[in-house]
Amino acid sequence: MTTINNPSIPLASYRFYFDTDHPVRLPDYPGSAWRGAFGRALKKAVCVVRDTPCQQCLLKQACAYSYVFETPPPVNTEKMRKYTATPHPFVFRFTAEKSPQEFSFDLNLFGHGQRFFPYIVHAMQIAGQDGIGGNRQPFRLNKVDAIDFQHQHVTVYQEAELRSQQSLQAPPLSEMPEKISINFHSPVRIKQDNKNLAAGHFNFGALFGALLRRISMLSYFHTDTPLETDYAGLASAARNVQFSAENLRWYDWTRYSARQQTEMQMGGLLGSVSLDMQGLENFWPYLWLGQWTHVGKGTSMGMGAYTIEPASLSNA
């Protein structure tokens, strides 16, 4: 393997707090509903060229909605030239905490997407007012906290006041444990040979390949320091790595796409996999960073969320 460089993506994590007058009625994985409402609200707030597709708009390279939600490739891009959109500079992340008439979620914002944060806060406020989900339940945005890498909260928006924030930082790399458990908190959907990987066929090569592509694209399109590393060498080595334990199940999930006006199957795997990390030092920085970027299909709506925990070697 040739040069291996650690990935680095400056980012910020925010927690949005809402309340509502009626018991919260949202699906177990409400990312599709929130992302759709957020996109509509952001376009409503900033679009000055109505009824013009973003791809045909003269303002697409300078527009907050276009960058955050459509994310077109720059005109001089060397990657994804055939694609009309690149990875979005954000992901939703939903906690398991439930409250009758309060709701919160986290939003991870990557690189240059930070400059549009005031627009995002404004759009979230509008989205809540317009209503979320099929029953259009209204939510009031109360405050927004920035959460640092030590899990400390600082309020950055409250009572219509947006406060100054610290500059973005990349997540510091933790020391690599001897053995880890990767716990998937929302469905992870990864394809291999054009087929969704189900339990029993899920493998480290496919997982790492998807993660490597995602981190590469995010760093290329949303930061000033594109990732330079031995892509082929890493991908090849990953195909030889085996999980030491696997506890996964398929979760069926159907969502309605207002844009395509059809139902879409978005099922994925939930559960955990374990890895003995001896000799896997080159993979560790990517696995660690992936806790903030997510992996697989539907990441911006919160899919492919995972955390890493040290695991006992005796539990392999």
Beta strands, then each sheet from edge to edge (+ up, - down):
strand 1: 11-19
strand 2: 90-93
strand 3: 102-110
strand 4: 140-147
strand 5: 153-158
strand 6: 161-162
strand 7: 179-188
strand 8: 191-192
strand 9: 195-196
strand 10: 245-251
strand 11: 254-257
strand 12: 262-265
strand 13: 268-276
strand 14: 306-310
sheet 1: 2+ 3- 1+ 4- 5+ 6-
sheet 2: 10+ 13- 7+ 14-
sheet 3: 8+ 9-
sheet 4: 11+ 12-
end
